[in-house]
Amino acid sequence: MARFQEAGGKVSWTGLLVLVHFSYLLVGATIFQILEREAESNNRNHFQLEKLNFLANYTCLDGPALEKFVQVILDAWEKGVNPSGNSTNPSNWDFSSSFFFAGTVVTTIGYGNLSPSTVSGQVFCVFYALCGIPLNLVFLNQLGKCLTIHLGRLERGMLSLVPHKAVEVLAVGLFVASGSLLFLVIPPLLFSYVEDWSYGEGFYYAFITLSTIGFGDYVVGTDPDKHYITVYRSLAGVWIIFALAWLALVLSIGAKLMESAIVLTRPGLRRPPGGVEDGSSGKLEEELGQRA
């Protein structure tokens, strides 16, 4: 178990992380409950009121018949069929949409708005994910190494011009800023234009997607009233792949900065040589560091 050494003894790094992690979860749960519970209650009451008004306007229907129709709509939605519109709605399984779906499988985003409905499709999805997820991890890892190399070249180039320690921080900041512009700022502008979302909704979709949370409340290319270009969802899938590699590197840098900040805020707190107590784990970290 990794530990920090302090003058008065040892502080477990793993224990500290467990405490911070679960405290963060508890705070998040409390805030989400405060923000969303009342809205959920209002939406539920509004839906029940709409059902009562519908029954009052269409007396030929009774409550059980309406509930059965609502269940039909829910079943259609769970199977990826948009209940609005008609049978001429664009297919969810054309090549572009299928390419987008394949990308959400191997990246483990899983929006939840579309899934295989046939037994053969479900079986294939299992084996496809078993092979595709490790392949995607290797691919993202290699992309991350390439980005790290370019970041190192940027730092060396800037240091050759201005030999100062602050230039390294500036280089990292420039890398994060340019990536944010390319993957998090510009794409929401395009999504908001094509999907008629607000910029905030577009940014929300981009972040939820790239963080692989994938709620499925916002998904590109699913409005039946719009006519998308053929490769729209395929291009979105390519954006997801490359943006994930950039975001993974940024999160890695952020994690290292947080770890360094903990050490800096506690002058007497430091890791033992190698960062871990177990020798084999230390060698593994050293080997990974040399490869990076």
C-alpha positions in Angstrom: 0.0 0.0 0.0 1.3 3.4 -1.0 2.1 5.6 2.0 3.3 9.1 2.7 6.0 9.5 5.3 5.6 12.2 7.9 7.7 13.2 10.8 5.3 11.7 13.3 4.7 8.4 11.4 3.1 7.2 8.2 -0.1 8.4 6.5 -1.7 6.0 4.2 -2.1 7.5 0.7 -4.7 4.9 -0.2 -6.7 5.7 3.0 -6.5 9.4 2.3 -7.8 8.8 -1.2 -10.7 6.6 0.1 -11.7 9.3 2.5 -11.6 12.1 0.0 -13.3 10.0 -2.7 -16.3 9.0 -0.6 -16.6 12.4 0.9 -16.8 13.8 -2.6 -19.5 11.2 -3.4 -21.5 12.2 -0.3 -21.3 15.9 -1.1 -22.3 15.2 -4.7 -25.3 13.1 -3.7 -26.5 15.8 -1.3 -26.3 18.6 -3.9 -27.9 16.5 -6.6 -30.7 15.6 -4.3 -31.3 19.3 -3.4 -31.2 20.5 -7.0 -33.1 17.7 -8.7 -35.6 16.2 -6.4 -38.2 19.0 -6.4 -37.9 19.3 -10.2 -38.6 15.5 -10.5 -41.7 15.8 -8.3 -43.0 18.8 -10.4 -42.4 16.9 -13.6 -44.2 13.8 -12.3 -47.2 15.8 -11.1 -47.3 17.7 -14.5 -47.3 14.4 -16.4 -50.1 13.0 -14.2 -52.1 16.2 -14.8 -51.6 15.9 -18.6 -52.9 12.3 -18.5 -56.0 13.4 -16.6 -56.6 16.2 -19.1 -56.1 13.8 -22.0 -58.7 11.4 -20.5 -61.1 14.3 -19.9 -60.8 15.5 -23.6 -61.0 12.0 -25.1 -63.8 10.3 -23.1 -63.7 7.2 -25.4 -60.5 6.2 -23.6 -60.3 5.0 -20.0 -57.3 4.9 -17.6 -56.1 1.3 -18.3 -56.2 1.9 -22.1 -54.1 5.1 -21.7 -51.6 3.3 -19.4 -51.3 0.5 -22.0 -50.6 3.1 -24.7 -47.9 4.8 -22.5 -46.3 1.4 -22.0 -46.2 0.9 -25.8 -44.4 4.2 -26.1 -41.9 3.3 -23.4 -41.2 0.0 -25.0 -40.6 1.7 -28.4 -38.2 4.2 -26.8 -36.3 1.4 -25.0 -35.8 -0.3 -28.3 -34.4 2.8 -29.9 -37.5 3.8 -31.8 -38.4 7.5 -31.5 -42.2 7.6 -30.7 -42.6 11.0 -32.4 -42.9 11.2 -36.2 -43.8 8.3 -38.4 -42.3 5.2 -40.1 -40.3 7.5 -42.5 -38.0 8.6 -39.7 -34.3 8.0 -40.4 -33.0 4.6 -39.4 -30.9 4.2 -36.3 -29.0 1.4 -37.9 -27.7 3.0 -41.2 -23.9 2.8 -41.6 -23.2 6.2 -40.1 -25.3 5.5 -37.0 -23.9 2.0 -36.7 -20.4 3.4 -36.8 -21.3 5.9 -34.1 -22.8 3.1 -32.0 -19.7 1.0 -32.4 -17.6 3.9 -31.1 -19.8 4.2 -28.0 -19.4 0.5 -27.3 -15.6 0.4 -27.5 -15.2 3.7 -25.6 -17.8 2.4 -22.9 -19.8 5.7 -23.2 -23.1 3.7 -23.6 -25.7 6.5 -24.0 -28.5 4.0 -23.4 -30.8 5.4 -26.1 -29.9 2.7 -28.5 -29.0 -1.0 -28.1 -29.3 -4.2 -30.1 -32.8 -5.7 -29.9 -32.0 -9.1 -31.6 -30.4 -12.0 -29.8 -27.7 -12.2 -32.5 -27.0 -8.5 -32.2 -26.7 -8.8 -28.4 -24.4 -11.8 -28.6 -22.2 -10.0 -31.2 -22.2 -6.8 -29.1 -20.7 -8.8 -26.1 -17.9 -10.3 -28.1 -17.3 -7.1 -30.0 -17.0 -5.2 -26.7 -14.7 -7.9 -25.2 -12.2 -7.4 -28.1 -12.9 -3.7 -28.8 -12.5 -2.2 -25.3 -8.9 -3.4 -24.8 -8.1 -2.4 -28.4 -9.5 1.0 -27.8 -7.5 1.4 -24.5 -4.3 0.4 -26.4 -5.2 2.9 -29.1 -5.9 5.7 -26.7 -2.7 4.9 -24.8 -0.7 5.2 -28.0 -2.4 8.5 -28.9 -1.6 9.8 -25.4 2.1 8.9 -25.9 2.1 10.7 -29.2 0.5 13.8 -27.6 3.1 13.6 -24.7 5.9 13.6 -27.3 4.5 16.6 -29.0 4.1 18.3 -25.6 7.7 17.6 -24.8 8.8 19.0 -28.1 6.7 22.1 -27.4 8.4 22.5 -24.0 11.9 22.1 -25.4 11.2 24.5 -28.2 9.9 27.2 -25.8 12.8 26.5 -23.4 15.3 27.1 -26.3 13.8 30.5 -26.8 13.2 31.5 -23.2 15.2 29.2 -20.8 13.0 29.6 -17.7 11.2 27.1 -15.5 7.9 28.9 -15.9 8.0 28.2 -19.6 7.2 24.5 -18.9 4.1 25.6 -17.1 3.2 27.9 -20.0 3.7 25.0 -22.5 1.3 22.8 -20.5 -1.2 25.6 -20.3 -0.9 26.2 -24.0 -1.4 22.5 -24.7 -4.5 22.4 -22.5 -5.9 25.6 -23.9 -5.5 24.6 -27.6 -7.0 21.1 -26.9 -9.9 22.7 -25.0 -10.6 25.0 -28.0 -10.4 22.2 -30.5 -12.3 19.5 -28.5 -14.5 21.3 -26.0 -15.2 24.9 -27.3 -15.7 24.6 -31.0 -17.7 21.3 -31.2 -20.5 22.6 -28.9 -20.9 25.5 -31.3 -21.4 23.1 -34.2 -23.7 20.9 -32.2 -25.8 23.8 -31.0 -26.1 25.0 -34.7 -27.1 21.6 -36.1 -29.2 20.3 -33.2 -30.8 23.6 -32.2 -29.4 23.3 -28.7 -28.1 26.2 -26.6 -24.3 26.5 -26.3 -24.6 25.3 -22.7 -26.5 22.2 -23.8 -23.9 21.5 -26.5 -21.0 21.9 -24.0 -22.8 19.7 -21.5 -23.2 17.0 -24.2 -19.5 17.3 -25.2 -18.3 16.9 -21.6 -20.7 14.2 -20.6 -19.6 12.3 -23.7 -15.9 12.7 -23.4 -15.9 11.8 -19.7 -17.7 8.6 -20.9 -20.5 9.3 -18.5 -23.0 9.1 -21.3 -26.4 9.8 -19.8 -28.1 9.7 -23.1 -30.3 12.7 -22.5 -28.5 14.5 -25.3 -27.3 12.6 -28.3 -26.4 13.9 -31.7 -28.2 12.9 -34.8 -31.4 11.6 -33.2 -34.0 14.3 -34.0 -36.5 12.8 -36.5 -37.5 16.3 -37.8 -33.9 17.1 -39.0 -32.1 15.9 -42.2 -28.5 15.3 -41.2 -25.7 14.8 -43.7 -24.8 11.1 -44.1 -21.4 11.2 -42.3 -22.6 13.5 -39.5 -22.6 10.8 -36.8 -19.5 9.2 -38.2 -17.6 12.5 -37.8 -18.9 12.8 -34.3 -17.5 9.3 -33.5 -14.1 10.3 -34.8 -14.2 13.5 -32.7 -15.0 11.3 -29.6 -12.0 9.0 -30.2 -9.4 11.7 -30.6 -10.9 13.9 -27.9 -10.8 11.1 -25.4 -7.1 10.7 -25.9 -6.5 14.4 -25.2 -8.8 14.4 -22.2 -7.2 11.3 -20.8 -3.8 13.0 -20.9 -5.2 16.2 -19.3 -6.8 14.2 -16.5 -3.5 12.4 -16.0 -1.7 15.8 -15.7 -4.4 17.0 -13.3 -4.1 14.0 -11.1 -0.3 14.5 -10.8 -0.9 18.2 -10.0 -3.3 17.3 -7.2 -0.9 14.8 -5.8 1.9 17.4 -5.9 -0.4 20.0 -4.3 -1.1 17.6 -1.3 2.6 17.2 -0.8 3.2 21.0 -1.0 0.5 21.8 1.5 2.0 19.4 4.0 5.7 20.2 4.1 6.4 17.2 6.4 4.5 14.9 4.1 6.3 13.0 1.4 6.3 9.7 -0.4 9.0 7.2 0.2 11.5 6.5 -2.6 9.7 4.8 -5.5 6.3 6.1 -4.3 5.2 2.7 -2.9 6.2 0.3 -0.2 6.1 -2.8 -2.4 9.3 -3.2 -4.4 7.7 -4.9 -7.4 5.1 -2.1 -7.7 7.9 0.4 -7.6 9.7 -1.3 -10.4 6.5 -1.4 -12.4 6.0 2.4 -12.0 9.6 3.0 -12.9 9.3 0.9 -16.0 6.1 2.7 -17.0 7.8 6.0 -16.5 10.7 5.0 -18.7 8.3 4.0 -21.5 6.4 7.2 -21.3 
